[in-house]
């Protein structure tokens, strides 16, 4: 399709940051809840989630579609007003449906 | 002292996330500007920032969803089915993702054994879709 899309490596870094944060939180909660019960499962659970290359490309596509949809819908709104610049009011009007659709 | 260390850690995390947000914003602006140009439109700067922040939040939400889906499937690694599942509320979107996913699979050079495995999986996925399709 189009050449413009997100860099899969960038998306991987963003995902990893979220997963690291969630992993750290989970660990903290586990420690406070069951400090005595440190079984073999903890090492397994602390392993971070990862994503394969195709899944990342697909996520990039999903995010690209999100951005293009936002622009397309806002552009339709602006056009209806005979405007050539997308302004805040156009985005405001399409935002609820956009967020419901994704 | 512990709180100091924590604060430093938090700050580091914050700056890492800030940097990612900026890089993400550049990508978003490139995509959005190209899209607007095709429509003969211009996008005002605050709207651009707004859209890229939205997309960034969406990406973080997506990361959370994908992790949960993978965990639910008993996996540690996110695969394409998880990504498609995250768009299950929107039929058009999941159909478009599904075709993109098939394109990616077709492009991939594979060994015979792997291809067999994948076709089996694909068949299964197709069967699942059919199953869902008729009530």
gemmi code that builds the backbone of each chain (N, CA, C; Angstrom):
import gemmi

chains = {
    "A": [
        ("UNK", (0.842, -1.202, 0.000), (0.000, 0.000, 0.000), (0.881, 1.258, 0.000)),
        ("UNK", (0.615, 2.156, 0.917), (1.415, 3.384, 0.949), (2.775, 3.137, 1.593)),
        ("UNK", (3.704, 4.017, 1.283), (5.043, 3.852, 1.839), (5.099, 4.300, 3.284)),
        ("UNK", (4.264, 5.279, 3.588), (4.317, 5.863, 4.918), (3.682, 4.948, 5.949)),
        ("UNK", (4.499, 4.479, 6.856), (3.915, 3.759, 7.984), (4.844, 3.908, 9.178)),
        ("UNK", (4.464, 3.321, 10.278), (5.300, 3.443, 11.465), (6.486, 2.487, 11.355)),
        ("UNK", (7.518, 2.805, 12.105), (8.693, 1.955, 12.164), (8.423, 0.826, 13.173)),
        ("UNK", (8.466, -0.439, 12.721), (8.161, -1.533, 13.645), (9.045, -1.530, 14.893)),
        ("UNK", (10.306, -1.083, 14.711), (11.205, -1.062, 15.873), (10.728, -0.066, 16.930)),
        ("UNK", (10.210, 1.066, 16.443), (9.693, 2.086, 17.368), (8.499, 1.528, 18.132)),
        ("UNK", (7.624, 0.842, 17.400), (6.441, 0.268, 18.039), (6.856, -0.801, 19.042)),
        ("UNK", (7.896, -1.584, 18.662), (8.375, -2.598, 19.592), (8.861, -1.959, 20.890)),
        ("UNK", (9.596, -0.840, 20.760), (10.106, -0.175, 21.953), (8.968, 0.345, 22.821)),
        ("UNK", (7.953, 0.907, 22.179), (6.812, 1.425, 22.939), (6.110, 0.282, 23.668)),
        ("UNK", (5.861, -0.804, 22.936), (5.199, -1.964, 23.548), (6.019, -2.493, 24.710)),
        ("UNK", (7.351, -2.568, 24.480), (8.187, -3.147, 25.526), (8.152, -2.287, 26.790)),
        ("UNK", (8.126, -0.978, 26.591), (8.076, -0.077, 27.743), (6.806, -0.331, 28.555)),
        ("UNK", (5.673, -0.481, 27.855), (4.408, -0.741, 28.541), (4.469, -2.076, 29.270)),
        ("UNK", (5.016, -3.082, 28.589), (5.062, -4.416, 29.187), (6.004, -4.448, 30.377)),
        ("UNK", (7.140, -3.716, 30.271), (8.069, -3.658, 31.397), (7.386, -3.043, 32.606)),
        ("UNK", (6.664, -1.967, 32.354), (5.983, -1.274, 33.439), (4.965, -2.183, 34.111)),
        ("UNK", (4.187, -2.872, 33.265), (3.153, -3.761, 33.812), (3.780, -4.943, 34.536)),
        ("UNK", (4.895, -5.431, 33.983), (5.591, -6.532, 34.626), (6.107, -6.133, 35.997)),
        ("UNK", (6.670, -4.943, 36.084), (7.198, -4.448, 37.360), (6.067, -4.286, 38.367)),
        ("UNK", (4.938, -3.784, 37.904), (3.792, -3.590, 38.794), (3.286, -4.928, 39.327)),
        ("UNK", (3.217, -5.885, 38.404), (2.724, -7.213, 38.781), (3.626, -7.818, 39.840)),
        ("UNK", (4.936, -7.662, 39.619), (5.878, -8.222, 40.575), (5.710, -7.597, 41.947)),
        ("UNK", (5.528, -6.281, 41.942), (5.382, -5.558, 43.203), (4.156, -6.065, 43.950)),
        ("UNK", (3.059, -6.224, 43.202), (1.825, -6.699, 43.815), (1.994, -8.104, 44.373)),
        ("UNK", (2.704, -8.930, 43.618), (2.901, -10.301, 44.075), (3.689, -10.340, 45.362)),
        ("UNK", (4.702, -9.482, 45.440), (5.525, -9.470, 46.636), (4.708, -9.081, 47.852)),
        ("UNK", (3.869, -8.071, 47.675), (3.117, -7.593, 48.832), (2.024, -8.583, 49.222)),
        ("UNK", (1.501, -9.297, 48.222), (0.412, -10.229, 48.524), (0.920, -11.526, 49.141)),
        ("UNK", (1.829, -12.171, 48.443), (2.289, -13.480, 48.912), (3.804, -13.489, 48.991)),
        ("UNK", (4.288, -12.907, 50.065), (5.738, -12.832, 50.186), (6.330, -14.190, 50.546)),
        ("UNK", (5.526, -14.988, 51.225), (6.012, -16.286, 51.655), (6.009, -17.287, 50.501)),
        ("UNK", (5.021, -17.139, 49.624), (4.856, -18.124, 48.548), (5.695, -17.759, 47.340)),
        ("UNK", (6.974, -18.037, 47.412), (7.796, -17.783, 46.236), (8.106, -19.123, 45.592)),
        ("UNK", (7.231, -19.522, 44.725), (7.367, -20.816, 44.072), (8.146, -20.704, 42.783)),
        ("UNK", (8.193, -21.765, 42.017), (8.900, -21.735, 40.739), (8.167, -20.901, 39.684)),
        ("UNK", (6.894, -20.587, 39.974), (6.101, -19.868, 38.980), (6.559, -18.418, 38.818)),
        ("UNK", (7.208, -17.867, 39.842), (7.553, -16.442, 39.783), (8.525, -16.139, 38.654)),
        ("UNK", (9.535, -17.017, 38.482), (10.526, -16.754, 37.440), (9.859, -16.822, 36.069)),
        ("UNK", (8.891, -17.725, 35.955), (8.183, -17.877, 34.692), (7.348, -16.630, 34.415)),
        ("UNK", (6.708, -16.164, 35.465), (5.803, -15.044, 35.272), (6.540, -13.745, 34.994)),
        ("UNK", (7.767, -13.643, 35.545), (8.468, -12.368, 35.384), (9.062, -12.223, 33.979)),
        ("UNK", (9.004, -13.307, 33.192), (9.494, -13.164, 31.824), (8.593, -12.222, 31.046)),
        ("UNK", (9.235, -11.339, 30.310), (8.445, -10.315, 29.621), (7.756, -10.861, 28.390)),
        ("UNK", (6.627, -10.231, 28.081), (5.938, -10.547, 26.837), (6.769, -10.021, 25.671)),
        ("UNK", (6.727, -10.732, 24.564), (7.413, -10.223, 23.367), (6.438, -10.301, 22.200)),
        ("UNK", (6.846, -9.769, 21.063), (5.970, -9.804, 19.895), (6.773, -10.257, 18.696)),
        ("UNK", (6.175, -11.063, 17.825), (6.938, -11.462, 16.638), (6.863, -10.378, 15.563)),
        ("UNK", (7.738, -10.493, 14.581), (7.934, -9.397, 13.623), (6.656, -9.073, 12.855)),
        ("UNK", (5.945, -10.126, 12.432), (4.728, -9.885, 11.669), (3.647, -9.229, 12.518)),
        ("UNK", (3.571, -9.627, 13.772), (2.586, -9.017, 14.660), (2.873, -7.529, 14.804)),
        ("UNK", (4.155, -7.178, 14.846), (4.509, -5.758, 14.957), (4.132, -5.010, 13.697)),
        ("UNK", (4.377, -5.642, 12.536), (4.014, -4.979, 11.281), (2.515, -4.758, 11.222)),
        ("UNK", (1.789, -5.748, 11.703), (0.332, -5.650, 11.699), (-0.134, -4.546, 12.657)),
        ("UNK", (0.546, -4.415, 13.787), (0.209, -3.341, 14.725), (0.495, -1.986, 14.095)),
        ("UNK", (1.592, -1.903, 13.356), (1.915, -0.650, 12.658), (0.791, -0.296, 11.700)),
        ("UNK", (0.296, -1.307, 11.000), (-0.781, -1.082, 10.046), (-2.026, -0.582, 10.779)),
        ("UNK", (-2.311, -1.207, 11.897), (-3.485, -0.804, 12.688), (-3.367, 0.663, 13.109)),
        ("UNK", (-2.193, 1.045, 13.580), (-1.991, 2.422, 14.023), (-2.036, 3.389, 12.846)),
        ("UNK", (-1.496, 2.928, 11.700), (-1.532, 3.782, 10.505), (-2.973, 4.029, 10.081)),
        ("UNK", (-3.785, 2.959, 10.123), (-5.188, 3.112, 9.755), (-5.888, 4.074, 10.719)),
        ("UNK", (-5.518, 3.982, 11.992), (-6.107, 4.895, 12.989), (-5.841, 6.347, 12.606)),
        ("UNK", (-4.597, 6.661, 12.288), (-4.235, 8.039, 11.947), (-4.901, 8.486, 10.644)),
        ("UNK", (-4.862, 7.606, 9.625), (-5.449, 8.017, 8.349), (-6.953, 8.197, 8.474)),
        ("UNK", (-7.600, 7.345, 9.254), (-9.045, 7.488, 9.463), (-9.366, 8.813, 10.134)),
        ("UNK", (-8.556, 9.153, 11.141), (-8.779, 10.424, 11.835), (-8.708, 11.577, 10.845)),
        ("UNK", (-7.682, 11.570, 9.990), (-7.510, 12.646, 9.016), (-8.646, 12.635, 7.990)),
        ("UNK", (-8.956, 11.454, 7.471), (-10.006, 11.353, 6.445), (-11.332, 11.904, 6.952)),
        ("UNK", (-11.709, 11.443, 8.146), (-13.017, 11.852, 8.668), (-13.039, 13.339, 8.964)),
        ("UNK", (-11.939, 13.837, 9.544), (-11.879, 15.270, 9.844), (-11.893, 16.072, 8.549)),
        ("UNK", (-11.231, 15.513, 7.508), (-11.195, 16.216, 6.220), (-12.597, 16.322, 5.633)),
        ("UNK", (-13.394, 15.256, 5.780), (-14.769, 15.297, 5.289), (-15.544, 16.409, 5.977)),
        ("UNK", (-15.343, 16.511, 7.282), (-16.028, 17.559, 8.058), (-15.615, 18.951, 7.577)),
        ("UNK", (-14.301, 19.106, 7.367), (-13.785, 20.407, 6.945), (-14.311, 20.754, 5.556)),
        ("UNK", (-14.352, 19.747, 4.691), (-14.833, 19.955, 3.335), (-16.285, 20.400, 3.339)),
        ("UNK", (-17.074, 19.789, 4.190), (-18.494, 20.133, 4.272), (-18.677, 21.603, 4.615)),
        ("UNK", (-17.679, 22.140, 5.329), (-17.751, 23.559, 5.680), (-17.084, 24.430, 4.618)),
        ("UNK", (-16.532, 23.792, 3.595), (-15.811, 24.543, 2.573), (-14.481, 25.068, 3.065)),
        ("UNK", (-13.922, 24.354, 4.014), (-12.665, 24.774, 4.623), (-11.515, 23.915, 4.094)),
        ("UNK", (-10.317, 24.513, 4.002), (-9.194, 23.716, 3.524), (-8.205, 23.367, 4.623)),
        ("UNK", (-8.499, 23.793, 5.808), (-7.614, 23.475, 6.928), (-8.418, 22.731, 7.984)),
        ("UNK", (-7.850, 21.635, 8.462), (-8.547, 20.861, 9.492), (-8.325, 21.533, 10.841)),
        ("UNK", (-9.424, 21.916, 11.469), (-9.343, 22.631, 12.743), (-9.847, 21.759, 13.887)),
        ("UNK", (-9.739, 22.302, 15.087), (-10.117, 21.529, 16.276), (-11.575, 21.089, 16.237)),
        ("UNK", (-12.450, 21.981, 15.750), (-13.876, 21.657, 15.779), (-14.198, 20.442, 14.907)),
        ("UNK", (-13.436, 20.280, 13.812), (-13.673, 19.119, 12.950), (-13.277, 17.830, 13.645)),
        ("UNK", (-12.129, 17.888, 14.298), (-11.663, 16.707, 15.023), (-12.634, 16.364, 16.152)),
        ("UNK", (-13.086, 17.402, 16.825), (-14.016, 17.193, 17.942), (-15.250, 16.432, 17.487)),
        ("UNK", (-15.728, 16.785, 16.311), (-16.977, 16.177, 15.865), (-16.823, 14.706, 15.482)),
        ("UNK", (-15.640, 14.345, 14.966), (-15.495, 12.955, 14.515), (-14.917, 12.057, 15.612)),
        ("UNK", (-14.401, 12.669, 16.663), (-13.670, 11.893, 17.672), (-14.493, 10.786, 18.339)),
        ("UNK", (-15.730, 11.057, 18.790), (-16.467, 9.991, 19.489), (-16.615, 8.724, 18.662)),
        ("UNK", (-17.021, 8.875, 17.400), (-17.207, 7.693, 16.563), (-15.871, 7.021, 16.258)),
        ("UNK", (-14.842, 7.845, 16.078), (-13.518, 7.280, 15.795), (-13.063, 6.390, 16.950)),
        ("UNK", (-13.252, 6.879, 18.155), (-12.800, 6.110, 19.314), (-13.648, 4.863, 19.507)),
        ("UNK", (-14.908, 4.934, 19.109), (-15.756, 3.740, 19.207), (-15.357, 2.705, 18.161)),
        ("UNK", (-14.846, 3.191, 17.026), (-14.513, 2.271, 15.940), (-13.171, 1.581, 16.132)),
        ("UNK", (-12.356, 2.057, 17.083), (-11.044, 1.432, 17.269), (-10.873, 0.813, 18.656)),
    ],
    "B": [
        ("UNK", (15.695, 7.728, 51.307), (16.681, 7.353, 50.287), (16.040, 6.469, 49.218)),
        ("UNK", (15.234, 5.512, 49.729), (14.554, 4.616, 48.795), (13.631, 5.421, 47.886)),
        ("UNK", (12.976, 6.405, 48.493), (12.040, 7.210, 47.699), (12.797, 8.025, 46.648)),
        ("UNK", (14.017, 8.457, 47.047), (14.853, 9.196, 46.083), (15.170, 8.331, 44.875)),
        ("UNK", (15.570, 7.103, 45.173), (15.910, 6.183, 44.083), (14.692, 5.947, 43.203)),
        ("UNK", (13.569, 5.795, 43.872), (12.334, 5.574, 43.120), (12.017, 6.763, 42.230)),
        ("UNK", (12.232, 7.943, 42.813), (11.919, 9.146, 42.042), (12.810, 9.245, 40.807)),
        ("UNK", (14.101, 8.927, 41.015), (15.033, 8.963, 39.882), (14.568, 7.986, 38.814)),
        ("UNK", (14.165, 6.798, 39.271), (13.694, 5.777, 38.340), (12.482, 6.285, 37.564)),
        ("UNK", (11.578, 6.876, 38.305), (10.368, 7.401, 37.682), (10.700, 8.449, 36.627)),
        ("UNK", (11.653, 9.319, 37.007), (12.039, 10.373, 36.074), (12.645, 9.790, 34.807)),
        ("UNK", (13.478, 8.750, 35.023), (14.095, 8.112, 33.863), (13.034, 7.508, 32.962)),
        ("UNK", (12.077, 6.841, 33.583), (10.982, 6.245, 32.820), (10.235, 7.325, 32.052)),
        ("UNK", (10.005, 8.421, 32.761), (9.254, 9.526, 32.155), (9.979, 10.050, 30.920)),
        ("UNK", (11.315, 10.235, 31.060), (12.056, 10.801, 29.926), (12.122, 9.803, 28.778)),
        ("UNK", (12.205, 8.498, 29.117), (12.211, 7.482, 28.060), (10.903, 7.525, 27.296)),
        ("UNK", (9.817, 7.644, 28.059), (8.511, 7.657, 27.413), (8.315, 8.941, 26.614)),
        ("UNK", (8.889, 10.029, 27.129), (8.813, 11.322, 26.424), (9.516, 11.243, 25.065)),
        ("UNK", (10.698, 10.601, 25.088), (11.484, 10.460, 23.860), (10.727, 9.629, 22.835)),
        ("UNK", (10.130, 8.527, 23.332), (9.357, 7.666, 22.438), (8.181, 8.425, 21.856)),
        ("UNK", (7.555, 9.227, 22.716), (6.394, 9.984, 22.255), (6.785, 10.938, 21.134)),
        ("UNK", (7.961, 11.550, 21.261), (8.413, 12.481, 20.218), (8.696, 11.750, 18.906)),
        ("UNK", (9.372, 10.596, 19.033), (9.659, 9.830, 17.807), (8.365, 9.377, 17.159)),
        ("UNK", (7.446, 8.961, 18.001), (6.147, 8.513, 17.498), (5.426, 9.666, 16.808)),
        ("UNK", (5.561, 10.846, 17.404), (4.879, 12.023, 16.836), (5.393, 12.338, 15.437)),
        ("UNK", (6.714, 12.209, 15.264), (7.282, 12.469, 13.933), (6.691, 11.526, 12.894)),
        ("UNK", (6.595, 10.240, 13.274), (6.008, 9.251, 12.354), (4.564, 9.622, 12.039)),
        ("UNK", (3.820, 9.966, 13.078), (2.407, 10.286, 12.879), (2.239, 11.478, 11.963)),
        ("UNK", (3.073, 12.488, 12.169), (2.951, 13.701, 11.360), (3.216, 13.388, 9.891)),
        ("UNK", (4.226, 12.535, 9.643), (4.525, 12.165, 8.252), (3.322, 11.493, 7.613)),
        ("UNK", (2.728, 10.546, 8.346), (1.578, 9.809, 7.809), (0.397, 10.746, 7.602)),
        ("UNK", (0.119, 11.553, 8.610), (-1.061, 12.422, 8.557), (-0.927, 13.461, 7.450)),
        ("UNK", (0.292, 14.003, 7.290), (0.469, 15.029, 6.264), (0.303, 14.445, 4.873)),
        ("UNK", (0.841, 13.236, 4.677), (0.688, 12.584, 3.374), (-0.783, 12.349, 3.075)),
        ("UNK", (-1.503, 11.903, 4.104), (-2.925, 11.605, 3.935), (-3.715, 12.875, 3.623)),
        ("UNK", (-3.388, 13.948, 4.349), (-4.100, 15.207, 4.141), (-3.817, 15.759, 2.743)),
        ("UNK", (-2.564, 15.601, 2.303), (-2.183, 16.096, 0.979), (-3.014, 15.418, -0.103)),
        ("UNK", (-3.203, 14.111, 0.069), (-4.002, 13.359, -0.905), (-5.413, 13.929, -1.006)),
        ("UNK", (-5.912, 14.424, 0.104), (-7.256, 14.977, 0.118), (-7.274, 16.466, -0.210)),
        ("UNK", (-6.091, 17.011, -0.470), (-6.002, 18.439, -0.737), (-6.325, 19.279, 0.481)),
        ("UNK", (-5.929, 18.767, 1.641), (-6.243, 19.438, 2.904), (-4.956, 19.821, 3.631)),
        ("UNK", (-5.129, 20.737, 4.590), (-4.023, 21.052, 5.477), (-4.471, 20.765, 6.891)),
        ("UNK", (-3.500, 20.422, 7.732), (-3.844, 20.139, 9.121), (-3.164, 21.174, 9.998)),
        ("UNK", (-3.923, 21.797, 10.874), (-3.319, 22.802, 11.745), (-2.473, 22.101, 12.818)),
        ("UNK", (-1.439, 22.792, 13.269), (-0.445, 22.158, 14.148), (-1.025, 21.563, 15.432)),
        ("UNK", (-1.884, 22.278, 16.148), (-2.416, 21.681, 17.379), (-3.192, 20.388, 17.133)),
        ("UNK", (-3.848, 20.301, 15.980), (-4.600, 19.091, 15.660), (-3.651, 17.936, 15.418)),
        ("UNK", (-2.530, 18.268, 14.762), (-1.518, 17.248, 14.520), (-1.017, 16.677, 15.844)),
        ("UNK", (-0.718, 17.557, 16.793), (-0.233, 17.109, 18.099), (-1.294, 16.260, 18.786)),
        ("UNK", (-2.528, 16.706, 18.640), (-3.646, 16.016, 19.274), (-3.790, 14.601, 18.719)),
        ("UNK", (-3.737, 14.500, 17.388), (-3.903, 13.189, 16.765), (-2.748, 12.263, 17.135)),
        ("UNK", (-1.533, 12.815, 17.195), (-0.422, 11.927, 17.515), (-0.481, 11.479, 18.976)),
        ("UNK", (-0.979, 12.348, 19.862), (-1.146, 11.922, 21.252), (-2.206, 10.834, 21.369)),
        ("UNK", (-3.275, 11.015, 20.620), (-4.331, 9.998, 20.600), (-3.775, 8.653, 20.143)),
        ("UNK", (-3.005, 8.718, 19.050), (-2.452, 7.484, 18.496), (-1.481, 6.850, 19.482)),
        ("UNK", (-0.736, 7.681, 20.194), (0.217, 7.153, 21.177), (-0.515, 6.452, 22.318)),
        ("UNK", (-1.568, 7.098, 22.803), (-2.370, 6.471, 23.863), (-2.975, 5.170, 23.370)),
        ("UNK", (-3.417, 5.206, 22.115), (-3.999, 4.013, 21.537), (-2.968, 2.894, 21.460)),
        ("UNK", (-1.730, 3.264, 21.107), (-0.661, 2.263, 21.025), (-0.402, 1.632, 22.388)),
        ("UNK", (-0.430, 2.465, 23.437), (-0.191, 1.924, 24.779), (-1.318, 0.988, 25.204)),
        ("UNK", (-2.541, 1.403, 24.864), (-3.694, 0.571, 25.170), (-3.594, -0.761, 24.415)),
        ("UNK", (-3.144, -0.645, 23.164), (-2.990, -1.825, 22.320), (-1.967, -2.779, 22.930)),
        ("UNK", (-0.881, -2.224, 23.435), (0.153, -3.062, 24.053), (-0.433, -3.859, 25.209)),
        ("UNK", (-1.239, -3.183, 26.006), (-1.869, -3.827, 27.159), (-2.806, -4.948, 26.702)),
        ("UNK", (-3.644, -4.645, 25.713), (-4.585, -5.634, 25.179), (-3.842, -6.854, 24.650)),
        ("UNK", (-2.801, -6.576, 23.844), (-2.085, -7.671, 23.198), (-1.441, -8.577, 24.237)),
        ("UNK", (-0.891, -7.964, 25.294), (-0.276, -8.776, 26.338), (-1.315, -9.688, 26.982)),
        ("UNK", (-2.482, -9.104, 27.269), (-3.537, -9.894, 27.912), (-4.030, -11.013, 27.000)),
        ("UNK", (-4.182, -10.721, 25.716), (-4.639, -11.749, 24.777), (-3.627, -12.889, 24.714)),
        ("UNK", (-2.339, -12.509, 24.616), (-1.297, -13.538, 24.516), (-1.277, -14.387, 25.782)),
        ("UNK", (-1.402, -13.722, 26.929), (-1.397, -14.461, 28.195), (-2.583, -15.396, 28.280)),
        ("UNK", (-3.719, -14.914, 27.793), (-4.918, -15.733, 27.827), (-4.734, -16.974, 26.956)),
        ("UNK", (-3.981, -16.818, 25.868), (-3.692, -17.954, 25.005), (-2.539, -18.803, 25.520)),
        ("UNK", (-2.046, -18.475, 26.691), (-0.955, -19.250, 27.263), (0.361, -19.043, 26.549)),
        ("UNK", (0.534, -17.853, 25.934), (1.766, -17.581, 25.218), (2.508, -16.424, 25.863)),
        ("UNK", (3.801, -16.349, 25.552), (4.588, -15.223, 26.048), (4.863, -14.253, 24.913)),
        ("UNK", (4.468, -14.664, 23.715), (4.779, -13.821, 22.570), (3.495, -13.495, 21.805)),
        ("UNK", (3.398, -12.241, 21.403), (2.200, -11.780, 20.703), (2.275, -12.198, 19.244)),
        ("UNK", (1.214, -12.772, 18.696), (1.238, -13.097, 17.273), (0.145, -12.315, 16.528)),
        ("UNK", (0.037, -12.580, 15.228), (-0.852, -11.754, 14.403), (-2.319, -11.929, 14.787)),
        ("UNK", (-2.670, -13.136, 15.225), (-4.062, -13.364, 15.618), (-4.470, -12.443, 16.769)),
        ("UNK", (-3.534, -12.188, 17.668), (-3.825, -11.290, 18.795), (-4.145, -9.889, 18.287)),
        ("UNK", (-3.369, -9.442, 17.302), (-3.579, -8.090, 16.779), (-4.948, -7.990, 16.103)),
        ("UNK", (-5.289, -9.054, 15.345), (-6.589, -9.046, 14.672), (-7.713, -9.080, 15.701)),
        ("UNK", (-7.486, -9.856, 16.745), (-8.490, -9.952, 17.809), (-8.740, -8.598, 18.461)),
        ("UNK", (-7.690, -7.780, 18.546), (-7.843, -6.480, 19.204), (-8.755, -5.549, 18.401)),
        ("UNK", (-9.017, -5.899, 17.127), (-9.890, -5.065, 16.299), (-11.232, -5.748, 16.057)),
        ("UNK", (-11.581, -6.699, 16.915), (-12.756, -7.527, 16.629), (-14.071, -6.756, 16.665)),
        ("UNK", (-14.092, -5.592, 17.301), (-15.336, -4.827, 17.376), (-15.729, -4.230, 16.032)),
        ("UNK", (-14.742, -4.051, 15.175), (-14.995, -3.409, 13.897), (-14.747, -4.413, 12.767)),
        ("UNK", (-15.823, -4.867, 12.135), (-15.706, -5.917, 11.119), (-14.818, -5.500, 9.951)),
        ("UNK", (-15.017, -4.246, 9.493), (-14.221, -3.785, 8.351), (-12.747, -3.762, 8.704)),
        ("UNK", (-12.482, -3.274, 9.898), (-11.090, -3.162, 10.333), (-10.459, -4.538, 10.442)),
        ("UNK", (-11.185, -5.497, 11.032), (-10.553, -6.811, 11.172), (-10.402, -7.481, 9.816)),
        ("UNK", (-11.343, -7.223, 8.900), (-11.187, -7.805, 7.563), (-9.956, -7.227, 6.879)),
        ("UNK", (-9.763, -5.920, 7.026), (-8.609, -5.287, 6.384), (-7.308, -5.788, 7.010)),
        ("UNK", (-7.315, -5.960, 8.335), (-6.125, -6.484, 9.006), (-5.855, -7.916, 8.573)),
        ("UNK", (-6.939, -8.691, 8.422), (-6.795, -10.081, 8.011), (-6.129, -10.163, 6.629)),
        ("UNK", (-6.548, -9.290, 5.707), (-5.956, -9.360, 4.367), (-4.497, -8.911, 4.410)),
        ("UNK", (-4.210, -7.898, 5.252), (-2.817, -7.457, 5.413), (-1.978, -8.597, 5.972)),
        ("UNK", (-2.557, -9.309, 6.909), (-1.872, -10.433, 7.550), (-1.587, -11.526, 6.536)),
        ("UNK", (-2.562, -11.802, 5.650), (-2.337, -12.819, 4.621), (-1.256, -12.375, 3.646)),
        ("UNK", (-1.228, -11.076, 3.343), (-0.168, -10.548, 2.481), (1.200, -10.791, 3.105)),
        ("UNK", (1.296, -10.494, 4.394), (2.571, -10.666, 5.097), (2.993, -12.127, 5.052)),
        ("UNK", (2.038, -13.019, 5.275), (2.338, -14.456, 5.277), (2.813, -14.892, 3.904)),
        ("UNK", (2.147, -14.355, 2.854), (2.500, -14.754, 1.494), (3.905, -14.279, 1.135)),
        ("UNK", (4.248, -13.080, 1.664), (5.547, -12.506, 1.327), (6.700, -13.269, 1.954)),
        ("UNK", (6.399, -13.864, 3.103), (7.457, -14.459, 3.909), (8.049, -15.701, 3.238)),
        ("UNK", (9.370, -15.736, 3.082), (9.970, -16.973, 2.580), (9.992, -18.008, 3.705)),
        ("UNK", (9.468, -19.181, 3.394), (9.339, -20.171, 4.463), (9.901, -21.508, 4.041)),
        ("UNK", (10.230, -22.308, 4.994), (10.611, -23.698, 4.713), (9.316, -24.504, 4.563)),
        ("UNK", (9.423, -25.652, 3.933), (8.233, -26.455, 3.651), (7.466, -26.833, 4.914)),
        ("UNK", (8.241, -27.258, 5.884), (7.627, -27.738, 7.115), (6.795, -26.624, 7.770)),
        ("UNK", (7.428, -25.453, 7.776), (6.772, -24.313, 8.420), (5.499, -23.933, 7.656)),
        ("UNK", (5.625, -24.023, 6.310), (4.474, -23.631, 5.500), (3.286, -24.535, 5.806)),
        ("UNK", (3.599, -25.851, 5.920), (2.534, -26.798, 6.239), (1.857, -26.419, 7.544)),
        ("UNK", (2.706, -26.122, 8.506), (2.185, -25.780, 9.833), (1.278, -24.556, 9.738)),
        ("UNK", (1.765, -23.570, 8.969), (1.009, -22.327, 8.857), (-0.313, -22.525, 8.137)),
        ("UNK", (-0.293, -23.332, 7.065), (-1.540, -23.524, 6.328), (-2.551, -24.201, 7.232)),
        ("UNK", (-2.050, -25.117, 8.033), (-2.959, -25.773, 8.974), (-3.596, -24.732, 9.878)),
        ("UNK", (-2.737, -23.867, 10.382), (-3.226, -22.798, 11.278), (-4.223, -21.914, 10.553)),
        ("UNK", (-3.871, -21.582, 9.297), (-4.739, -20.704, 8.512), (-6.104, -21.342, 8.325)),
        ("UNK", (-6.061, -22.657, 7.983), (-7.309, -23.381, 7.792), (-8.156, -23.301, 9.049)),
        ("UNK", (-7.459, -23.487, 10.155), (-8.174, -23.471, 11.427), (-8.803, -22.095, 11.659)),
        ("UNK", (-7.997, -21.060, 11.361), (-8.507, -19.701, 11.544), (-9.700, -19.453, 10.644)),
        ("UNK", (-9.599, -19.945, 9.386), (-10.690, -19.770, 8.434), (-11.935, -20.492, 8.938)),
        ("UNK", (-11.712, -21.697, 9.468), (-12.836, -22.466, 9.995), (-13.484, -21.704, 11.146)),
        ("UNK", (-12.641, -21.118, 11.986), (-13.167, -20.337, 13.104), (-14.023, -19.193, 12.597)),
        ("UNK", (-13.519, -18.511, 11.581), (-14.246, -17.373, 11.031), (-15.602, -17.822, 10.522)),
        ("UNK", (-15.576, -18.964, 9.777), (-16.831, -19.483, 9.237), (-17.786, -19.812, 10.361)),
        ("UNK", (-17.220, -20.395, 11.374), (-18.026, -20.811, 12.509), (-18.723, -19.603, 13.131)),
        ("UNK", (-17.957, -18.525, 13.232), (-18.528, -17.304, 13.814), (-19.536, -16.699, 12.845)),
        ("UNK", (-19.211, -16.855, 11.526), (-20.039, -16.186, 10.531), (-21.470, -16.700, 10.535)),
        ("UNK", (-21.640, -18.077, 10.573), (-23.045, -18.474, 10.638), (-23.499, -18.754, 12.070)),
        ("UNK", (-24.569, -18.130, 12.426), (-25.018, -18.225, 13.816), (-25.749, -19.564, 14.110)),
    ],
}
model = gemmi.Model(1)
for chain_id, residues in chains.items():
    chain = gemmi.Chain(chain_id)
    for i, (resn, *xyz) in enumerate(residues, 1):
        res = gemmi.Residue()
        res.name, res.seqid = resn, gemmi.SeqId(i, " ")
        for name, pos in zip(("N", "CA", "C"), xyz):
            atom = gemmi.Atom()
            atom.name, atom.element = name, gemmi.Element(name[0])
            atom.pos, atom.b_iso = gemmi.Position(*pos), 0.0
            res.add_atom(atom)
        chain.add_residue(res)
    model.add_chain(chain)
structure = gemmi.Structure()
structure.add_model(model)
structure.setup_entities()
